[in-house]
């Protein structure tokens, strides 16, 4: 492990002190180092030579003997006599990561090389040390354990010697092996402590509040009524997701679910006579946790009578522009927001027709996704191109995976609308046969907006026929009622694909209560939803959802309630 002991890494022509000559006329370069932590308060600077094998005091004597202390001299002599490489040349490796992008690689098996300036050192016994390093305003806690270094030949004496020489301000290089602590989050302090030292956390919360306030003003100025719908109910609907389940003391034998989306409740209000409604509030999905997903998240959904898909898309663009202007008016500037994104927000947005665009990217036509052979044909498509299968592949999951591989990356350049999404992915939307795509593909009057590679808005014309809605609910049951069998190895083991289709517990269930509501008459309605957390991430340049939540993601919250002081901070229209 090589480290640079300079508090301010400088080139020779950037030194603050001119060259001086030693007794043997060897040219010596003096580097300026802040010695605040190593010297008495009345001594502000120490100079040391890297051009001679021992400490040179001539340069220091010119400025007065008070600039040299015994502690500094001893440390410099130890550094020069040690086997540690001082001021090494930087050698880039494929494993080199910046602290800002490290989170993208924490689940890989390869080690990562990181570097940064030491801001804090804490020893825990003789075999363990915790070092905070920073780079580009990003902090990471590194755990240095002698037990994980024994195989490298580093003795305990060497380890203790290195820890003793390490100082705040040193620039070090670290290699992360497989034996690591929690690195899924780069901050290891409780959020309330982190807020005291990192002003951007507070500024992010202010930006989030500004964004939500702007959205409310946008809808209220258009005569929308804000409502609150149930979070606990007998059944969770409105999206394809696994719900959280619980019980109430009042109904001990009845299973209740936390809502995964407010959609079906809001459309009941449209049936009841409210023509324009919106809601901003929490939703819950009992799914995985990663840098862009948290089981608890905040959504905004609105529904308006006599609004078609094009109107919804136009409203979206106006809302995004309003949010951009409101965030830009704040005094704080977020450094990591991509400049090209800000330049492209005012439009025009790119638009891709789902099936024709995917056919073009694949160089072949998709099968008719409603046909019995669609599943096996899609699996063969994945096999022939060596594409990674999604977990528990069903027809909707396979098609969605193709979109994520071939269509969504186009949003990295500029905002992207993906339109005419297959019916199997959109059971609550109006649908029709695509007018130009081959194979008589049934598609939905639906569009998704992607920005910087992330879905931020989902909107569609609502299915208001109770007969068609029942048919679509029943179609979804094909993906949720099959027996669970091993399917990941099906292709390579030669098992018939249809025999391997695993039941999808996230498939949308038949909601009889909602179907009865549709029988009372849902007018032609446009529906729209977005994940608030995703929008805040977009406009503040954050890569992790935990960074835009008041107390981080679920892992951070649960660690906090367990009393751990090292707390990490870190589908439906209302997708996260």
C-alpha positions, -999 to 999 in steps of 0.1 A, spaced: 0 0 0 17 32 -12 9 66 3 18 102 -3 27 120 29 23 155 14 -6 175 28 -7 195 -4 3 174 -34 24 198 -56 46 198 -86 82 210 -82 75 243 -100 46 249 -76 66 249 -44 63 279 -21 100 278 -10 128 281 -35 155 254 -39 183 254 -14 216 236 -14 227 210 12 262 205 25 271 182 -4 256 206 -30 228 182 -38 199 201 -52 169 199 -28 133 207 -34 114 219 -3 77 211 0 54 232 21 33 212 46 8 224 71 20 211 105 -10 222 125 -15 188 140 21 180 146 36 212 160 29 237 187 4 264 177 31 290 175 49 271 147 28 272 116 50 256 89 76 229 86 99 223 56 116 191 48 138 178 20 131 150 -4 163 154 -23 187 143 4 188 111 24 186 129 57 169 159 70 183 192 58 179 222 81 196 248 61 164 259 44 146 260 76 174 279 94 170 308 69 135 312 82 143 308 118 150 278 140 115 281 155 101 264 123 117 230 132 104 209 160 116 176 174 84 158 166 84 169 129 121 160 126 115 125 140 86 119 118 104 130 87 134 108 95 111 79 100 94 85 67 127 87 49 142 56 65 110 35 60 103 11 32 71 31 23 72 46 -11 69 84 -8 54 104 -37 49 74 -60 40 78 -96 3 73 -102 -5 41 -121 -40 38 -134 -56 3 -132 -88 -11 -146 -100 -13 -109 -95 24 -103 -127 41 -91 -136 76 -81 -154 78 -48 -185 91 -66 -188 61 -88 -176 34 -64 -212 26 -55 -218 12 -90 -192 -16 -83 -198 -26 -47 -216 -58 -58 -189 -70 -81 -163 -95 -71 -133 -75 -83 -113 -54 -59 -114 -16 -63 -86 9 -62 -96 42 -46 -76 72 -34 -83 103 -14 -70 127 12 -71 116 48 -96 136 70 -99 114 100 -80 85 116 -94 63 144 -76 33 159 -95 3 173 -69 -17 191 -37 -27 174 -51 -46 144 -79 -23 132 -80 13 119 -108 34 104 -97 61 80 -120 87 64 -108 98 29 -123 125 7 -122 132 -30 -142 157 -49 -165 164 -19 -173 127 -15 -163 109 17 -156 72 22 -147 53 53 -119 28 48 -115 -1 72 -79 -13 75 -77 -46 92 -45 -65 97 -63 -98 96 -72 -92 59 -36 -83 51 -18 -112 66 -18 -131 34 1 -103 17 31 -107 40 24 -75 60 34 -81 96 15 -67 126 46 -45 133 45 -31 97 8 -25 101 11 -6 134 41 13 120 20 25 90 -9 35 112 14 55 134 29 74 105 -4 82 89 -16 118 94 -46 139 85 -39 155 51 -20 125 37 -30 114 3 -33 76 2 -42 48 -23 -63 19 -11 -71 -14 -26 -105 -29 -16 -105 -67 -15 -135 -90 -9 -133 -88 29 -149 -54 33 -174 -37 56 -206 -23 44 -196 -4 13 -230 -1 -2 -232 34 13 -203 59 13 -213 77 45 -211 59 79 -224 85 103 -260 91 115 -277 115 92 -282 142 120 -244 141 126 -236 142 89 -259 172 84 -237 192 108 -206 187 87 -220 184 51 -240 214 41 -251 197 8 -274 174 27 -294 203 40 -294 219 6 -307 187 -10 -336 187 15 -343 223 6 -343 214 -31 -366 185 -25 -391 208 -7 -388 233 -36 -396 206 -61 -427 194 -42 -439 229 -37 -435 237 -74 -455 206 -84 -483 216 -60 -484 251 -75 -484 236 -110 -515 214 -104 -534 239 -82 -530 266 -109 -547 242 -133 -576 236 -109 -566 201 -97 -578 190 -63 -552 175 -39 -565 144 -21 -553 117 3 -561 80 -4 -557 50 19 -523 35 25 -537 4 42 -563 -17 24 -574 -53 19 -556 -55 -15 -527 -36 -31 -533 -27 -68 -523 -2 -94 -489 -17 -102 -470 -49 -107 -451 -52 -75 -450 -73 -43 -467 -55 -14 -459 -54 23 -485 -73 43 -496 -67 79 -526 -72 102 -547 -48 123 -557 -55 159 -593 -47 149 -592 -74 122 -568 -100 135 -578 -126 109 -577 -103 79 -545 -97 59 -539 -61 50 -515 -46 24 -496 -13 22 -504 4 -10 -479 0 -39 -496 29 -58 -526 52 -53 -538 48 -89 -570 27 -84 -582 49 -55 -577 81 -75 -596 67 -104 -625 58 -81 -626 96 -73 -629 103 -110 -658 79 -112 -673 97 -83 -673 131 -100 -639 148 -94 -626 157 -128 -590 166 -118 -572 151 -88 -536 146 -77 -519 131 -47 -483 134 -34 -475 107 -8 -457 75 1 -459 41 -15 -444 8 -5 -430 -21 -24 -415 -52 -8 -387 -55 -33 -350 -51 -35 -329 -22 -22 -302 -7 -45 -289 27 -53 -321 38 -72 -347 18 -53 -360 19 -17 -390 -1 -4 -405 32 9 -407 60 -17 -427 91 -25 -448 95 -56 -470 120 -73 -500 109 -95 -527 130 -112 -558 121 -132 -578 144 -155 -609 138 -175 -607 145 -213 -569 143 -214 -552 122 -241 -517 110 -243 -503 140 -262 -518 164 -236 -501 144 -208 -468 146 -226 -471 183 -231 -480 189 -195 -450 168 -184 -426 190 -204 -441 222 -189 -438 208 -154 -402 197 -158 -393 232 -171 -410 248 -140 -391 225 -117 -358 233 -135 -364 270 -131 -374 267 -95 -343 246 -86 -320 270 -106 -333 300 -86 -320 285 -54 -287 301 -42 -270 267 -39 -255 251 -70 -253 213 -72 -220 204 -89 -229 170 -103 -259 178 -124 -249 170 -160 -247 202 -180 -261 185 -212 -292 175 -192 -299 211 -181 -294 223 -217 -319 198 -231 -347 202 -205 -365 228 -225 -369 204 -255 -374 191 -279 -375 156 -264 -366 125 -285 -394 100 -291 -391 63 -298 -419 40 -308 -413 9 -286 -418 -20 -310 -405 -5 -343 -375 9 -325 -367 -23 -307 -371 -43 -339 -346 -20 -356 -321 -23 -327 -324 -61 -327 -323 -65 -365 -353 -88 -363 -390 -86 -354 -404 -94 -320 -430 -122 -319 -466 -113 -313 -464 -109 -275 -499 -121 -270 -493 -154 -288 -487 -187 -269 -452 -191 -284 -441 -156 -274 -422 -168 -243 -402 -195 -260 -394 -172 -289 -382 -144 -266 -360 -169 -247 -344 -180 -279 -338 -143 -288 -319 -139 -255 -300 -171 -260 -289 -163 -296 -275 -129 -285 -261 -140 -251 -282 -115 -233 -286 -116 -195 -320 -130 -184 -340 -110 -158 -349 -127 -126 -379 -150 -130 -383 -143 -167 -419 -138 -179 -430 -123 -212 -434 -88 -196 -401 -90 -178 -382 -102 -209 -397 -74 -231 -389 -48 -204 -353 -61 -202 -349 -56 -239 -361 -20 -236 -336 -14 -208 -308 -27 -230 -316 -12 -263 -340 18 -259 -335 35 -225 -298 42 -229 -308 68 -256 -319 90 -227 -283 96 -217 -280 122 -245 -313 140 -240 -348 134 -225 -365 105 -242 -402 95 -246 -408 58 -253 -443 54 -267 -468 27 -277 -456 3 -251 -468 -34 -254 -501 -42 -238 -486 -70 -216 -466 -43 -198 -496 -19 -194 -527 -37 -181 -544 -5 -169 -540 15 -201 -562 17 -232 -548 -5 -260 -551 -10 -297 -533 -29 -325 -502 -11 -336 -508 5 -370 -474 -1 -385 -456 -28 -364 -455 -63 -379 -472 -93 -362 -504 -74 -352 -489 -62 -319 -513 -50 -292 -499 -19 -277 -510 6 -251 -517 44 -254 -489 49 -229 -456 68 -228 -426 68 -204 -402 96 -200 -365 88 -194 -339 113 -184 -302 105 -178 -310 67 -181 -337 67 -155 -375 65 -158 -390 97 -143 -426 98 -156 -452 72 -167 -485 83 -183 -513 68 -203 -549 69 -213 -569 49 -188 -587 17 -196 -624 26 -188 -641 -5 -201 -649 -29 -173 -649 -58 -198 -615 -50 -213 -601 -43 -179 -612 -77 -167 -597 -94 -197 -564 -76 -191 -564 -86 -154 -570 -122 -164 -541 -120 -189 -518 -109 -161 -527 -141 -142 -508 -161 -167 -476 -147 -153 -486 -151 -116 -503 -185 -113 -477 -209 -128 -458 -234 -106 -423 -223 -95 -396 -243 -112 -359 -236 -118 -357 -215 -149 -324 -197 -150 -307 -228 -164 -334 -238 -188 -317 -227 -220 -284 -244 -213 -299 -275 -199 -323 -280 -228 -355 -278 -207 -385 -267 -226 -389 -230 -218 -426 -231 -212 -420 -257 -185 -397 -233 -166 -419 -202 -163 -419 -194 -127 -450 -178 -111 -446 -140 -108 -459 -130 -73 -457 -93 -85 -482 -99 -113 -513 -77 -110 -542 -94 -93 -579 -92 -104 -594 -63 -83 -631 -70 -83 -639 -39 -63 -622 -17 -89 -640 -35 -117 -673 -28 -100 -663 9 -97 -657 9 -135 -692 -3 -141 -704 30 -127 -687 48 -155 -651 61 -158 -650 90 -183 -622 92 -208 -593 100 -185 -556 106 -187 -534 94 -158 -498 104 -149 -473 95 -123 -437 100 -113 -413 91 -85 -405 123 -65 -372 108 -52 -360 101 -88 -368 137 -98 -348 150 -68 -319 128 -77 -320 141 -113 -320 178 -103 -294 175 -76 -270 152 -94 -273 124 -68 -266 88 -78 -282 72 -48 -317 74 -36 -306 75 0 -289 108 -6 -323 125 -13 -342 109 17 -342 127 50 -327 97 69 -314 76 40 -327 43 27 -342 14 46 -309 0 55 -299 32 71 -332 36 89 -331 0 103 -295 4 115 -304 36 132 -333 20 152 -310 -9 161 -287 16 179 -258 13 155 -238 45 156 -223 39 122 -256 44 104 -252 44 66 -267 75 49 -266 72 22 -442 -6 -132 -468 18 -119 -470 54 -130 -453 62 -97 -422 41 -103 -393 51 -81 
